[in-house]
Amino acid sequence: MSGPRSGSPRSSRSTIARFDDALWSEVRRHFSEAEIVELVAHATLYIGFGRFNEIVGVDPESMKPVEVR
């Protein structure tokens, strides 16, 4: 059995993106170093949220929105 609660440290969907020099050059044409750091940090945070949800078995699709007053 495979999945978030099977004891497997990673799901079978896990991949690691590798950026080559050409891609980094293109990114640097459009963003400053500070913006790149911020973009990568945000992407990492969202990937972490997804992994957390998978590990603890949270289905974000089934969650109800919180009412803000």
N, CA, C, O and CB atoms as a CASP TS submission, in Angstrom:
PFRMAT TS
TARGET T0000
AUTHOR 0000-0000-0000
METHOD Language model
MODEL 1
PARENT N/A
ATOM      1  N   MET     1       0.848  -1.182   0.000  1.00  0.00           N
ATOM      2  CA  MET     1       0.000   0.000   0.000  1.00  0.00           C
ATOM      3  C   MET     1       0.888   1.238   0.000  1.00  0.00           C
ATOM      4  O   MET     1       1.904   1.290   0.694  1.00  0.00           O
ATOM      5  CB  MET     1      -0.962   0.002   1.224  1.00  0.00           C
ATOM      6  N   SER     2       0.497   2.219  -0.777  1.00  0.00           N
ATOM      7  CA  SER     2       1.266   3.451  -0.860  1.00  0.00           C
ATOM      8  C   SER     2       0.349   4.621  -0.592  1.00  0.00           C
ATOM      9  O   SER     2      -0.846   4.557  -0.878  1.00  0.00           O
ATOM     10  CB  SER     2       1.950   3.593  -2.234  1.00  0.00           C
ATOM     11  N   GLY     3       0.895   5.683  -0.050  1.00  0.00           N
ATOM     12  CA  GLY     3       0.087   6.859   0.197  1.00  0.00           C
ATOM     13  C   GLY     3       0.591   7.614   1.390  1.00  0.00           C
ATOM     14  O   GLY     3       1.624   7.268   1.963  1.00  0.00           O
ATOM     15  N   PRO     4      -0.139   8.661   1.778  1.00  0.00           N
ATOM     16  CA  PRO     4       0.345   9.530   2.837  1.00  0.00           C
ATOM     17  C   PRO     4       0.446   8.857   4.186  1.00  0.00           C
ATOM     18  O   PRO     4       1.257   9.278   5.010  1.00  0.00           O
ATOM     19  CB  PRO     4      -0.533  10.708   2.950  1.00  0.00           C
ATOM     20  N   ARG     5      -0.342   7.830   4.450  1.00  0.00           N
ATOM     21  CA  ARG     5      -0.307   7.182   5.758  1.00  0.00           C
ATOM     22  C   ARG     5       0.296   5.791   5.718  1.00  0.00           C
ATOM     23  O   ARG     5       0.152   5.033   6.677  1.00  0.00           O
ATOM     24  CB  ARG     5      -1.688   7.105   6.324  1.00  0.00           C
ATOM     25  N   SER     6       0.959   5.442   4.647  1.00  0.00           N
ATOM     26  CA  SER     6       1.502   4.097   4.507  1.00  0.00           C
ATOM     27  C   SER     6       2.888   3.956   5.113  1.00  0.00           C
ATOM     28  O   SER     6       3.460   2.867   5.091  1.00  0.00           O
ATOM     29  CB  SER     6       1.547   3.714   3.058  1.00  0.00           C
ATOM     30  N   GLY     7       3.434   5.029   5.649  1.00  0.00           N
ATOM     31  CA  GLY     7       4.779   4.981   6.194  1.00  0.00           C
ATOM     32  C   GLY     7       5.831   5.362   5.174  1.00  0.00           C
ATOM     33  O   GLY     7       7.013   5.457   5.505  1.00  0.00           O
ATOM     34  N   SER     8       5.419   5.578   3.949  1.00  0.00           N
ATOM     35  CA  SER     8       6.334   5.993   2.900  1.00  0.00           C
ATOM     36  C   SER     8       6.721   7.444   3.122  1.00  0.00           C
ATOM     37  O   SER     8       5.843   8.287   3.304  1.00  0.00           O
ATOM     38  CB  SER     8       5.704   5.798   1.505  1.00  0.00           C
ATOM     39  N   PRO     9       8.030   7.763   3.111  1.00  0.00           N
ATOM     40  CA  PRO     9       8.439   9.153   3.363  1.00  0.00           C
ATOM     41  C   PRO     9       8.044  10.111   2.263  1.00  0.00           C
ATOM     42  O   PRO     9       7.956  11.313   2.515  1.00  0.00           O
ATOM     43  CB  PRO     9       9.917   9.220   3.551  1.00  0.00           C
ATOM     44  N   ARG    10       7.800   9.635   1.053  1.00  0.00           N
ATOM     45  CA  ARG    10       7.426  10.491  -0.064  1.00  0.00           C
ATOM     46  C   ARG    10       6.379   9.798  -0.908  1.00  0.00           C
ATOM     47  O   ARG    10       6.373   8.573  -1.033  1.00  0.00           O
ATOM     48  CB  ARG    10       8.653  10.854  -0.915  1.00  0.00           C
ATOM     49  N   SER    11       5.509  10.578  -1.476  1.00  0.00           N
ATOM     50  CA  SER    11       4.516  10.001  -2.377  1.00  0.00           C
ATOM     51  C   SER    11       5.187   9.679  -3.697  1.00  0.00           C
ATOM     52  O   SER    11       6.269  10.190  -3.986  1.00  0.00           O
ATOM     53  CB  SER    11       3.315  10.964  -2.586  1.00  0.00           C
ATOM     54  N   SER    12       4.563   8.846  -4.494  1.00  0.00           N
ATOM     55  CA  SER    12       5.136   8.484  -5.783  1.00  0.00           C
ATOM     56  C   SER    12       5.086   9.647  -6.769  1.00  0.00           C
ATOM     57  O   SER    12       5.720   9.595  -7.822  1.00  0.00           O
ATOM     58  CB  SER    12       4.406   7.283  -6.361  1.00  0.00           C
ATOM     59  N   ARG    13       4.330  10.703  -6.430  1.00  0.00           N
ATOM     60  CA  ARG    13       4.219  11.869  -7.306  1.00  0.00           C
ATOM     61  C   ARG    13       5.347  12.864  -7.102  1.00  0.00           C
ATOM     62  O   ARG    13       5.439  13.836  -7.852  1.00  0.00           O
ATOM     63  CB  ARG    13       2.901  12.556  -7.083  1.00  0.00           C
ATOM     64  N   SER    14       6.203  12.659  -6.119  1.00  0.00           N
ATOM     65  CA  SER    14       7.250  13.618  -5.813  1.00  0.00           C
ATOM     66  C   SER    14       8.257  13.720  -6.949  1.00  0.00           C
ATOM     67  O   SER    14       8.736  12.713  -7.469  1.00  0.00           O
ATOM     68  CB  SER    14       7.954  13.235  -4.524  1.00  0.00           C
ATOM     69  N   THR    15       8.565  14.946  -7.320  1.00  0.00           N
ATOM     70  CA  THR    15       9.614  15.196  -8.293  1.00  0.00           C
ATOM     71  C   THR    15      10.409  16.400  -7.821  1.00  0.00           C
ATOM     72  O   THR    15       9.915  17.236  -7.066  1.00  0.00           O
ATOM     73  CB  THR    15       9.029  15.426  -9.722  1.00  0.00           C
ATOM     74  N   ILE    16      11.618  16.468  -8.270  1.00  0.00           N
ATOM     75  CA  ILE    16      12.461  17.607  -7.928  1.00  0.00           C
ATOM     76  C   ILE    16      12.760  18.348  -9.227  1.00  0.00           C
ATOM     77  O   ILE    16      13.317  17.779 -10.165  1.00  0.00           O
ATOM     78  CB  ILE    16      13.787  17.155  -7.198  1.00  0.00           C
ATOM     79  N   ALA    17      12.385  19.617  -9.268  1.00  0.00           N
ATOM     80  CA  ALA    17      12.625  20.422 -10.460  1.00  0.00           C
ATOM     81  C   ALA    17      14.070  20.894 -10.463  1.00  0.00           C
ATOM     82  O   ALA    17      14.577  21.377  -9.451  1.00  0.00           O
ATOM     83  CB  ALA    17      11.654  21.626 -10.524  1.00  0.00           C
ATOM     84  N   ARG    18      14.706  20.756 -11.571  1.00  0.00           N
ATOM     85  CA  ARG    18      16.072  21.247 -11.757  1.00  0.00           C
ATOM     86  C   ARG    18      16.032  22.317 -12.834  1.00  0.00           C
ATOM     87  O   ARG    18      15.537  22.077 -13.935  1.00  0.00           O
ATOM     88  CB  ARG    18      17.060  20.086 -12.144  1.00  0.00           C
ATOM     89  N   PHE    19      16.546  23.488 -12.523  1.00  0.00           N
ATOM     90  CA  PHE    19      16.568  24.581 -13.487  1.00  0.00           C
ATOM     91  C   PHE    19      17.954  24.650 -14.109  1.00  0.00           C
ATOM     92  O   PHE    19      18.961  24.644 -13.400  1.00  0.00           O
ATOM     93  CB  PHE    19      16.189  25.935 -12.815  1.00  0.00           C
ATOM     94  N   ASP    20      18.004  24.715 -15.408  1.00  0.00           N
ATOM     95  CA  ASP    20      19.294  24.848 -16.072  1.00  0.00           C
ATOM     96  C   ASP    20      19.671  26.327 -16.182  1.00  0.00           C
ATOM     97  O   ASP    20      18.870  27.208 -15.868  1.00  0.00           O
ATOM     98  CB  ASP    20      19.259  24.187 -17.473  1.00  0.00           C
ATOM     99  N   ASP    21      20.887  26.583 -16.626  1.00  0.00           N
ATOM    100  CA  ASP    21      21.397  27.958 -16.710  1.00  0.00           C
ATOM    101  C   ASP    21      20.572  28.824 -17.648  1.00  0.00           C
ATOM    102  O   ASP    21      20.399  30.016 -17.396  1.00  0.00           O
ATOM    103  CB  ASP    21      22.843  27.952 -17.169  1.00  0.00           C
ATOM    104  N   ALA    22      20.060  28.241 -18.726  1.00  0.00           N
ATOM    105  CA  ALA    22      19.260  29.016 -19.677  1.00  0.00           C
ATOM    106  C   ALA    22      17.971  29.513 -19.023  1.00  0.00           C
ATOM    107  O   ALA    22      17.562  30.654 -19.238  1.00  0.00           O
ATOM    108  CB  ALA    22      18.931  28.169 -20.920  1.00  0.00           C
ATOM    109  N   LEU    23      17.345  28.670 -18.238  1.00  0.00           N
ATOM    110  CA  LEU    23      16.112  29.088 -17.570  1.00  0.00           C
ATOM    111  C   LEU    23      16.402  30.180 -16.543  1.00  0.00           C
ATOM    112  O   LEU    23      15.672  31.168 -16.471  1.00  0.00           O
ATOM    113  CB  LEU    23      15.430  27.885 -16.890  1.00  0.00           C
ATOM    114  N   TRP    24      17.456  30.012 -15.752  1.00  0.00           N
ATOM    115  CA  TRP    24      17.802  31.043 -14.767  1.00  0.00           C
ATOM    116  C   TRP    24      18.111  32.373 -15.462  1.00  0.00           C
ATOM    117  O   TRP    24      17.740  33.436 -14.965  1.00  0.00           O
ATOM    118  CB  TRP    24      19.013  30.591 -13.915  1.00  0.00           C
ATOM    119  N   SER    25      18.779  32.311 -16.593  1.00  0.00           N
ATOM    120  CA  SER    25      19.078  33.546 -17.339  1.00  0.00           C
ATOM    121  C   SER    25      17.790  34.237 -17.767  1.00  0.00           C
ATOM    122  O   SER    25      17.674  35.459 -17.666  1.00  0.00           O
ATOM    123  CB  SER    25      19.950  33.239 -18.579  1.00  0.00           C
ATOM    124  N   GLU    26      16.826  33.460 -18.242  1.00  0.00           N
ATOM    125  CA  GLU    26      15.546  34.029 -18.660  1.00  0.00           C
ATOM    126  C   GLU    26      14.793  34.617 -17.463  1.00  0.00           C
ATOM    127  O   GLU    26      14.206  35.694 -17.569  1.00  0.00           O
ATOM    128  CB  GLU    26      14.686  32.956 -19.354  1.00  0.00           C
ATOM    129  N   VAL    27      14.809  33.926 -16.342  1.00  0.00           N
ATOM    130  CA  VAL    27      14.140  34.429 -15.130  1.00  0.00           C
ATOM    131  C   VAL    27      14.788  35.736 -14.690  1.00  0.00           C
ATOM    132  O   VAL    27      14.094  36.683 -14.318  1.00  0.00           O
ATOM    133  CB  VAL    27      14.204  33.379 -13.980  1.00  0.00           C
ATOM    134  N   ARG    28      16.110  35.788 -14.731  1.00  0.00           N
ATOM    135  CA  ARG    28      16.828  36.999 -14.302  1.00  0.00           C
ATOM    136  C   ARG    28      16.577  38.191 -15.234  1.00  0.00           C
ATOM    137  O   ARG    28      16.747  39.340 -14.828  1.00  0.00           O
ATOM    138  CB  ARG    28      18.327  36.714 -14.229  1.00  0.00           C
ATOM    139  N   ARG    29      16.179  37.925 -16.461  1.00  0.00           N
ATOM    140  CA  ARG    29      15.836  39.034 -17.371  1.00  0.00           C
ATOM    141  C   ARG    29      14.566  39.746 -16.922  1.00  0.00           C
ATOM    142  O   ARG    29      14.375  40.926 -17.220  1.00  0.00           O
ATOM    143  CB  ARG    29      15.659  38.517 -18.809  1.00  0.00           C
ATOM    144  N   HIS    30      13.702  39.037 -16.209  1.00  0.00           N
ATOM    145  CA  HIS    30      12.386  39.567 -15.846  1.00  0.00           C
ATOM    146  C   HIS    30      12.252  39.954 -14.374  1.00  0.00           C
ATOM    147  O   HIS    30      11.386  40.751 -14.013  1.00  0.00           O
ATOM    148  CB  HIS    30      11.339  38.559 -16.181  1.00  0.00           C
ATOM    149  N   PHE    31      13.115  39.383 -13.525  1.00  0.00           N
ATOM    150  CA  PHE    31      12.983  39.603 -12.078  1.00  0.00           C
ATOM    151  C   PHE    31      14.327  39.948 -11.462  1.00  0.00           C
ATOM    152  O   PHE    31      15.376  39.516 -11.941  1.00  0.00           O
ATOM    153  CB  PHE    31      12.393  38.360 -11.391  1.00  0.00           C
ATOM    154  N   SER    32      14.281  40.738 -10.384  1.00  0.00           N
ATOM    155  CA  SER    32      15.494  41.043  -9.630  1.00  0.00           C
ATOM    156  C   SER    32      15.836  39.836  -8.753  1.00  0.00           C
ATOM    157  O   SER    32      15.020  38.930  -8.588  1.00  0.00           O
ATOM    158  CB  SER    32      15.312  42.338  -8.762  1.00  0.00           C
ATOM    159  N   GLU    33      17.042  39.833  -8.196  1.00  0.00           N
ATOM    160  CA  GLU    33      17.443  38.733  -7.306  1.00  0.00           C
ATOM    161  C   GLU    33      16.492  38.630  -6.112  1.00  0.00           C
ATOM    162  O   GLU    33      16.123  37.527  -5.709  1.00  0.00           O
ATOM    163  CB  GLU    33      18.898  38.936  -6.813  1.00  0.00           C
ATOM    164  N   ALA    34      16.095  39.767  -5.548  1.00  0.00           N
ATOM    165  CA  ALA    34      15.174  39.760  -4.407  1.00  0.00           C
ATOM    166  C   ALA    34      13.824  39.156  -4.800  1.00  0.00           C
ATOM    167  O   ALA    34      13.229  38.401  -4.030  1.00  0.00           O
ATOM    168  CB  ALA    34      14.978  41.191  -3.865  1.00  0.00           C
ATOM    169  N   GLU    35      13.348  39.490  -5.991  1.00  0.00           N
ATOM    170  CA  GLU    35      12.068  38.941  -6.454  1.00  0.00           C
ATOM    171  C   GLU    35      12.159  37.438  -6.700  1.00  0.00           C
ATOM    172  O   GLU    35      11.216  36.698  -6.420  1.00  0.00           O
ATOM    173  CB  GLU    35      11.617  39.650  -7.734  1.00  0.00           C
ATOM    174  N   ILE    36      13.291  36.996  -7.223  1.00  0.00           N
ATOM    175  CA  ILE    36      13.484  35.564  -7.455  1.00  0.00           C
ATOM    176  C   ILE    36      13.481  34.813  -6.127  1.00  0.00           C
ATOM    177  O   ILE    36      12.858  33.758  -6.006  1.00  0.00           O
ATOM    178  CB  ILE    36      14.803  35.306  -8.217  1.00  0.00           C
ATOM    179  N   VAL    37      14.172  35.355  -5.145  1.00  0.00           N
ATOM    180  CA  VAL    37      14.189  34.722  -3.821  1.00  0.00           C
ATOM    181  C   VAL    37      12.769  34.633  -3.267  1.00  0.00           C
ATOM    182  O   VAL    37      12.371  33.598  -2.732  1.00  0.00           O
ATOM    183  CB  VAL    37      15.102  35.513  -2.844  1.00  0.00           C
ATOM    184  N   GLU    38      12.016  35.703  -3.394  1.00  0.00           N
ATOM    185  CA  GLU    38      10.646  35.708  -2.897  1.00  0.00           C
ATOM    186  C   GLU    38       9.764  34.707  -3.642  1.00  0.00           C
ATOM    187  O   GLU    38       8.972  33.998  -3.020  1.00  0.00           O
ATOM    188  CB  GLU    38      10.057  37.102  -3.014  1.00  0.00           C
ATOM    189  N   LEU    39       9.892  34.643  -4.954  1.00  0.00           N
ATOM    190  CA  LEU    39       9.116  33.679  -5.746  1.00  0.00           C
ATOM    191  C   LEU    39       9.442  32.243  -5.350  1.00  0.00           C
ATOM    192  O   LEU    39       8.540  31.424  -5.172  1.00  0.00           O
ATOM    193  CB  LEU    39       9.384  33.878  -7.242  1.00  0.00           C
ATOM    194  N   VAL    40      10.727  31.941  -5.214  1.00  0.00           N
ATOM    195  CA  VAL    40      11.136  30.584  -4.840  1.00  0.00           C
ATOM    196  C   VAL    40      10.671  30.261  -3.424  1.00  0.00           C
ATOM    197  O   VAL    40      10.236  29.140  -3.159  1.00  0.00           O
ATOM    198  CB  VAL    40      12.670  30.427  -4.949  1.00  0.00           C
ATOM    199  N   ALA    41      10.757  31.226  -2.513  1.00  0.00           N
ATOM    200  CA  ALA    41      10.301  31.004  -1.138  1.00  0.00           C
ATOM    201  C   ALA    41       8.799  30.717  -1.102  1.00  0.00           C
ATOM    202  O   ALA    41       8.355  29.825  -0.379  1.00  0.00           O
ATOM    203  CB  ALA    41      10.628  32.225  -0.260  1.00  0.00           C
ATOM    204  N   HIS    42       8.026  31.464  -1.872  1.00  0.00           N
ATOM    205  CA  HIS    42       6.573  31.240  -1.905  1.00  0.00           C
ATOM    206  C   HIS    42       6.238  29.882  -2.514  1.00  0.00           C
ATOM    207  O   HIS    42       5.372  29.167  -2.008  1.00  0.00           O
ATOM    208  CB  HIS    42       5.876  32.355  -2.700  1.00  0.00           C
ATOM    209  N   ALA    43       6.918  29.530  -3.593  1.00  0.00           N
ATOM    210  CA  ALA    43       6.678  28.224  -4.210  1.00  0.00           C
ATOM    211  C   ALA    43       6.998  27.100  -3.233  1.00  0.00           C
ATOM    212  O   ALA    43       6.260  26.120  -3.137  1.00  0.00           O
ATOM    213  CB  ALA    43       7.516  28.068  -5.491  1.00  0.00           C
ATOM    214  N   THR    44       8.100  27.248  -2.514  1.00  0.00           N
ATOM    215  CA  THR    44       8.499  26.249  -1.518  1.00  0.00           C
ATOM    216  C   THR    44       7.462  26.144  -0.411  1.00  0.00           C
ATOM    217  O   THR    44       7.145  25.043   0.040  1.00  0.00           O
ATOM    218  CB  THR    44       9.870  26.597  -0.922  1.00  0.00           C
ATOM    219  N   LEU    45       6.939  27.261   0.023  1.00  0.00           N
ATOM    220  CA  LEU    45       5.926  27.274   1.075  1.00  0.00           C
ATOM    221  C   LEU    45       4.670  26.529   0.624  1.00  0.00           C
ATOM    222  O   LEU    45       4.125  25.720   1.374  1.00  0.00           O
ATOM    223  CB  LEU    45       5.576  28.720   1.467  1.00  0.00           C
ATOM    224  N   TYR    46       4.215  26.797  -0.588  1.00  0.00           N
ATOM    225  CA  TYR    46       3.009  26.128  -1.087  1.00  0.00           C
ATOM    226  C   TYR    46       3.226  24.635  -1.291  1.00  0.00           C
ATOM    227  O   TYR    46       2.326  23.837  -1.031  1.00  0.00           O
ATOM    228  CB  TYR    46       2.561  26.761  -2.395  1.00  0.00           C
ATOM    229  N   ILE    47       4.415  24.252  -1.753  1.00  0.00           N
ATOM    230  CA  ILE    47       4.725  22.830  -1.876  1.00  0.00           C
ATOM    231  C   ILE    47       4.695  22.190  -0.483  1.00  0.00           C
ATOM    232  O   ILE    47       4.189  21.081  -0.314  1.00  0.00           O
ATOM    233  CB  ILE    47       6.117  22.617  -2.558  1.00  0.00           C
ATOM    234  N   GLY    48       5.238  22.893   0.501  1.00  0.00           N
ATOM    235  CA  GLY    48       5.216  22.394   1.877  1.00  0.00           C
ATOM    236  C   GLY    48       3.804  22.223   2.402  1.00  0.00           C
ATOM    237  O   GLY    48       3.503  21.227   3.061  1.00  0.00           O
ATOM    238  N   PHE    49       2.928  23.190   2.117  1.00  0.00           N
ATOM    239  CA  PHE    49       1.524  23.063   2.542  1.00  0.00           C
ATOM    240  C   PHE    49       0.892  21.822   1.920  1.00  0.00           C
ATOM    241  O   PHE    49       0.175  21.084   2.596  1.00  0.00           O
ATOM    242  CB  PHE    49       0.715  24.328   2.151  1.00  0.00           C
ATOM    243  N   GLY    50       1.150  21.593   0.652  1.00  0.00           N
ATOM    244  CA  GLY    50       0.597  20.426  -0.024  1.00  0.00           C
ATOM    245  C   GLY    50       1.093  19.131   0.581  1.00  0.00           C
ATOM    246  O   GLY    50       0.319  18.194   0.771  1.00  0.00           O
ATOM    247  N   ARG    51       2.368  19.073   0.882  1.00  0.00           N
ATOM    248  CA  ARG    51       2.929  17.861   1.505  1.00  0.00           C
ATOM    249  C   ARG    51       2.363  17.662   2.904  1.00  0.00           C
ATOM    250  O   ARG    51       2.037  16.539   3.291  1.00  0.00           O
ATOM    251  CB  ARG    51       4.470  17.942   1.567  1.00  0.00           C
ATOM    252  N   PHE    52       2.244  18.753   3.668  1.00  0.00           N
ATOM    253  CA  PHE    52       1.649  18.660   4.999  1.00  0.00           C
ATOM    254  C   PHE    52       0.235  18.093   4.909  1.00  0.00           C
ATOM    255  O   PHE    52      -0.118  17.170   5.643  1.00  0.00           O
ATOM    256  CB  PHE    52       1.630  20.042   5.683  1.00  0.00           C
ATOM    257  N   ASN    53      -0.572  18.650   4.008  1.00  0.00           N
ATOM    258  CA  ASN    53      -1.947  18.168   3.840  1.00  0.00           C
ATOM    259  C   ASN    53      -1.975  16.686   3.478  1.00  0.00           C
ATOM    260  O   ASN    53      -2.816  15.936   3.973  1.00  0.00           O
ATOM    261  CB  ASN    53      -2.670  18.983   2.762  1.00  0.00           C
ATOM    262  N   GLU    54      -1.057  16.269   2.614  1.00  0.00           N
ATOM    263  CA  GLU    54      -1.003  14.873   2.211  1.00  0.00           C
ATOM    264  C   GLU    54      -0.611  13.971   3.385  1.00  0.00           C
ATOM    265  O   GLU    54      -1.193  12.901   3.562  1.00  0.00           O
ATOM    266  CB  GLU    54      -0.018  14.697   1.056  1.00  0.00           C
ATOM    267  N   ILE    55       0.352  14.387   4.174  1.00  0.00           N
ATOM    268  CA  ILE    55       0.824  13.585   5.300  1.00  0.00           C
ATOM    269  C   ILE    55      -0.262  13.402   6.352  1.00  0.00           C
ATOM    270  O   ILE    55      -0.460  12.297   6.858  1.00  0.00           O
ATOM    271  CB  ILE    55       2.051  14.230   5.929  1.00  0.00           C
ATOM    272  N   VAL    56      -0.968  14.484   6.684  1.00  0.00           N
ATOM    273  CA  VAL    56      -1.987  14.392   7.740  1.00  0.00           C
ATOM    274  C   VAL    56      -3.353  14.007   7.195  1.00  0.00           C
ATOM    275  O   VAL    56      -4.305  13.858   7.962  1.00  0.00           O
ATOM    276  CB  VAL    56      -2.093  15.711   8.479  1.00  0.00           C
ATOM    277  N   GLY    57      -3.461  13.845   5.878  1.00  0.00           N
ATOM    278  CA  GLY    57      -4.710  13.385   5.285  1.00  0.00           C
ATOM    279  C   GLY    57      -5.767  14.449   5.112  1.00  0.00           C
ATOM    280  O   GLY    57      -6.957  14.137   5.075  1.00  0.00           O
ATOM    281  N   VAL    58      -5.357  15.708   5.003  1.00  0.00           N
ATOM    282  CA  VAL    58      -6.312  16.798   4.793  1.00  0.00           C
ATOM    283  C   VAL    58      -6.613  16.901   3.304  1.00  0.00           C
ATOM    284  O   VAL    58      -5.700  16.936   2.479  1.00  0.00           O
ATOM    285  CB  VAL    58      -5.759  18.155   5.345  1.00  0.00           C
ATOM    286  N   ASP    59      -7.895  16.948   2.964  1.00  0.00           N
ATOM    287  CA  ASP    59      -8.309  17.145   1.583  1.00  0.00           C
ATOM    288  C   ASP    59      -8.786  18.583   1.446  1.00  0.00           C
ATOM    289  O   ASP    59      -9.915  18.891   1.826  1.00  0.00           O
ATOM    290  CB  ASP    59      -9.428  16.129   1.166  1.00  0.00           C
ATOM    291  N   PRO    60      -7.942  19.482   0.905  1.00  0.00           N
ATOM    292  CA  PRO    60      -8.319  20.889   0.803  1.00  0.00           C
ATOM    293  C   PRO    60      -9.611  21.110   0.023  1.00  0.00           C
ATOM    294  O   PRO    60     -10.327  22.078   0.279  1.00  0.00           O
ATOM    295  CB  PRO    60      -7.209  21.664   0.155  1.00  0.00           C
ATOM    296  N   GLU    61      -9.915  20.234  -0.917  1.00  0.00           N
ATOM    297  CA  GLU    61     -11.132  20.369  -1.723  1.00  0.00           C
ATOM    298  C   GLU    61     -12.387  20.207  -0.868  1.00  0.00           C
ATOM    299  O   GLU    61     -13.431  20.777  -1.184  1.00  0.00           O
ATOM    300  CB  GLU    61     -11.136  19.338  -2.857  1.00  0.00           C
ATOM    301  N   SER    62     -12.290  19.442   0.200  1.00  0.00           N
ATOM    302  CA  SER    62     -13.474  19.182   1.025  1.00  0.00           C
ATOM    303  C   SER    62     -13.652  20.182   2.163  1.00  0.00           C
ATOM    304  O   SER    62     -14.642  20.122   2.893  1.00  0.00           O
ATOM    305  CB  SER    62     -13.397  17.794   1.594  1.00  0.00           C
ATOM    306  N   MET    63     -12.705  21.093   2.317  1.00  0.00           N
ATOM    307  CA  MET    63     -12.778  22.062   3.402  1.00  0.00           C
ATOM    308  C   MET    63     -13.739  23.195   3.046  1.00  0.00           C
ATOM    309  O   MET    63     -13.797  23.645   1.902  1.00  0.00           O
ATOM    310  CB  MET    63     -11.383  22.623   3.718  1.00  0.00           C
ATOM    311  N   LYS    64     -14.483  23.638   4.041  1.00  0.00           N
ATOM    312  CA  LYS    64     -15.419  24.752   3.827  1.00  0.00           C
ATOM    313  C   LYS    64     -14.691  26.066   4.065  1.00  0.00           C
ATOM    314  O   LYS    64     -13.831  26.142   4.942  1.00  0.00           O
ATOM    315  CB  LYS    64     -16.663  24.636   4.766  1.00  0.00           C
ATOM    316  N   PRO    65     -15.019  27.099   3.302  1.00  0.00           N
ATOM    317  CA  PRO    65     -14.397  28.416   3.520  1.00  0.00           C
ATOM    318  C   PRO    65     -14.787  28.977   4.902  1.00  0.00           C
ATOM    319  O   PRO    65     -15.884  28.735   5.406  1.00  0.00           O
ATOM    320  CB  PRO    65     -14.823  29.412   2.394  1.00  0.00           C
ATOM    321  N   VAL    66     -13.873  29.713   5.476  1.00  0.00           N
ATOM    322  CA  VAL    66     -14.137  30.362   6.762  1.00  0.00           C
ATOM    323  C   VAL    66     -14.835  31.685   6.506  1.00  0.00           C
ATOM    324  O   VAL    66     -14.426  32.462   5.643  1.00  0.00           O
ATOM    325  CB  VAL    66     -12.822  30.576   7.572  1.00  0.00           C
ATOM    326  N   GLU    67     -15.879  31.927   7.256  1.00  0.00           N
ATOM    327  CA  GLU    67     -16.615  33.178   7.099  1.00  0.00           C
ATOM    328  C   GLU    67     -15.883  34.295   7.841  1.00  0.00           C
ATOM    329  O   GLU    67     -15.604  34.174   9.034  1.00  0.00           O
ATOM    330  CB  GLU    67     -18.073  33.034   7.622  1.00  0.00           C
ATOM    331  N   VAL    68     -15.578  35.359   7.145  1.00  0.00           N
ATOM    332  CA  VAL    68     -14.885  36.496   7.726  1.00  0.00           C
ATOM    333  C   VAL    68     -15.908  37.581   8.033  1.00  0.00           C
ATOM    334  O   VAL    68     -16.725  37.935   7.184  1.00  0.00           O
ATOM    335  CB  VAL    68     -13.775  37.025   6.775  1.00  0.00           C
ATOM    336  N   ARG    69     -15.856  38.103   9.246  1.00  0.00           N
ATOM    337  CA  ARG    69     -16.806  39.150   9.640  1.00  0.00           C
ATOM    338  C   ARG    69     -16.155  40.480   9.731  1.00  0.00           C
ATOM    339  O   ARG    69     -16.813  41.469  10.051  1.00  0.00           O
ATOM    340  CB  ARG    69     -17.448  38.826  10.949  1.00  0.00           C
TER
END
